[in-house]
Amino acid sequence: MHRWILENGDKRTDPWLLVYSPVPIICTFLCYLGIIWIGPKLMKHKEPVNLKAVLIVYNFAMVGLSIYMFHEFLVTSWLANYSYLCQPVDYSPSPLGMRVITSLFSCLVFFVFFILRKKNSQLTFLHVYHHGTMIFNWWAGVKFVAGGQSFFIGLLNTFVHIVMYSYYGLAALGPHMQKYLWWKRYLTSLQLVQFVLLTIHTGYNLFTECDFPDSMNAVVFAYCVSLIILFSNFYYQSYITRKSKMS
């Protein structure tokens, strides 16, 4: 299996950092699990670390990065005349084809911040599952289908991240910003809309003639369904159940 992975990847992206072999990604994932397991134990008898300044810089830097990536997905897909319904992968070494290739990896630093600030309640199954698996999904995308309709996932995801990190950045400014952050539940709604659109998009391509690997579409479809279930449960527990208890 390892040899097959090495031999059948996109030769354009094989030289890229972390792409050629699955071993670095697996090691990163295991380190991530180790951090979220041992981190709370190490911080159990310590005072929370004040990372306000770091969080502000980090979150707004992520806003800037997300804006840049969203711009790249939008502009390159437009210039390449991409179809938003079915777009095969362009494996040519053309400058535009290479520009379309963008790797997105979930930022593991986010969970280190949770642990150091003793925000262990935010280390939920949803967070760990989503960010622990996303790195494998994007690695597989960059390794085997770097381009094509994969861009649609990145386009939606980076737009949502612009809104999401803007929220986290404003929240990091301090409690005085809470009165301006009434739209948190709508952020969760936006994430759900994203997964629904991706489910419809990949489902459509699974049952139509599209020169894009069905195996990748099937994985994305199943993954998005799982996220719809988990985020719907989060929405229900956070906004509906809590509201009924308060009333």
N, C-alpha and C positions, 0 to 999 in steps of 0.2 A: 504493500500500500504506500509506504513511504517513497519507494522508488518510482511508483506510478505518479505520485504527486509531483516529484521533482522533474519528471520527464514530460509531463503533460500540461504544465502551466503556460501562461502567456510569456513568451520569450522577451517581450518588451519590458515587463515588470519584474522579471526574475532578479535583475541586479538591484532592485530597490530594497531598502532597509526592511527587514522582517518578512519579506514576501517569499523568497525562494523555498524555504523549508518551513513546515509547520512547527518544528521544535521550538523556536524562539517564542512563538505565540502561545504554545502550550505551557512553556516555562513562565511566561508573563502571567497567564491565567492562574497557575498554581501559586505564584508569588502574591497575586491579588487575593486569592482565597486565604492564604496564610496571613496577610496583613489584616484582613477584616476579622480573622479568628483571634489572632494574638494581640492585635491593637487594643481592643477594649479591655483585655486582661491587664496589659501593661499600664493602661490609664486608669484602672479601677480606683487606685488610692492616690491619684494625682489630681491636682487642680486643672480645670479646663484651660487650654492654651488660647490666649486671645489672638485670633488670626483675622481681625476685622480688616486691617489694611491689605493683607494678602488676598483675602476673599474679594475685596472690592476690585483690586487690580486684576485678579484672575478672571472673575466673572465678566468684567467689561472687555478684557482682552479676548475672551471667548466670543463675546458679541461681535467684536471686530473680525475675528477669524471666521465666524459663521457667515457674516455679511460678505466677506471675500469669497468663500466657497459657494454661497448661493449665487453670487454674481457670475462666478466661473461656470457653474452648471447651467445657468440661464442663458448666458451669452454664447457659450460653445455649442449648446444644443440648438440654439437659434441659427448660428452661423453654419452649422453642419446640416441644417434642415432636418433635424431629428423628428421622427414620428412619436407622438405621445401615447400612441396605442401599441405599436409594435416596432421596435428598433433593433435589428441585428447588431452584433458586435463588429466594430470596424477594427480588424487586427493589423491594419496597415501602419507603417511608421510615419505617416504624414504628420506635419506639425499640428494640424487641427485635431487629428485623431488622438495624438499624444496629449494634447491639452485637455481633451475630454476626460482622460483617465485621472481620477482623483480618489485617493484613499482616505476613508474616514474611519478613525478608530475612536472608540469611547474613551473619555479622559478618566483614567484610573485615579488621578490625583484627587478627584472629587471626593472619593471615599476616605482617603487619608485625612482630608479636612474634617469630614464627619467624625472620624475617630478621635483626632486630636482635640476637637471641641467637645468631646463626650456627647455627641448627638447620636447615640447608639440606636435610638428609636427610628432613625432614618435608614438604618441598615436592614431594611425589610427584604423579604423574599423577592418582591417585585424589583427592587433596585438591584439586588445581587444577580438575579436571573437575567434582567435586561442588559446590564452592562457587562456581565460575565460572558454572555453569549454573543453580544454584538460584535466583539472583537473577532470572533471566529467567522461571523457572517461577512464582515467587510474584508477580512483576509481572503476568504474564498472568492469574493467578488473581484478583488484586485488580482488575485492569482489566476483565475480562470476566465472571467467575463469582464475584463476591464474596459468598460464602455457599453455601448448599446443602451438598452432600456434600463440598465442599472442606474443610469443618471437620474431617472425619475425618483428613485428612492432617496438619493442624495439631495435632490432639489427640494423635496418636501421636508426632509429631515433637517437640513440646514436652516430652512425658513422657521421651523418650529424652534430650533435652537436659538435663533435670534431673539425670539420672544421669551423663551425659557430663561436664558442667561441674563436677559434684561431684568426679568423679575428677580432672579437671585442677586444680581448686582445691586438693585434698588433695596432689596431686603437687607443686604449686608451693610448698608449705610447706617442702620440703626432702627430702634423701635418707632421713632418719629415718622418713619416712612410707611408704617403699617396702614394708615388711613388711606394711602394712595394705592394699596395693593389688594383692593377688593376683588380684583379680576383673577385671583388664583384659580378658582374653579373653572373659569373659562380657558385657562391654560391647559388644564387637564382635558377639557372638552376638545381643544385644538389637537392635542396628542391623539385622542381617540379618533377624530376625523382623519388624521394622517394615516392611522392604521387601517381604517375602513377603506380609504381611497386606495391604499397599496394592496389590500386584499382583493378589491374589485379589479384593479389593474392586472395583477398577476393571475387572478382567476380567469379573466377574459382571455389572456394569452395562453392559458392552459388548454382552453377548449376551442381555440382558433388556430389557423395556420400561421405560425410566427416563427421565423428562423432565429429563435433564441432558446437555449437549453431548457427543456421542460423540467429537468431535475432541479435547476436553480429556481424556476418559478414555483415549483411545488414546495421547496424548502421555505421560500419567502412567504408563500401563502399560509403554510402551517404555522410559521413563526408569528405572522401578523394576527392570526386567529388567537393564538395563545396570549398575545399582548392585549388584544381587545378584551379578552376575558379578565385578565389581571388588572388592567387599567379601569375597566368597568366596575370591578369589585372595589378598587381603591376609591373611585368616585362615589360609589354607593356608601362605603364606610365613612368617608371623609365629609361628605356634604349632605347626604340624605339621612343616614342613621344619626349622625351627630346633630343635625338640625332638629330631628324629631325628638331627640333626648332633651335638647335645650328648651323645646316648647312644652 
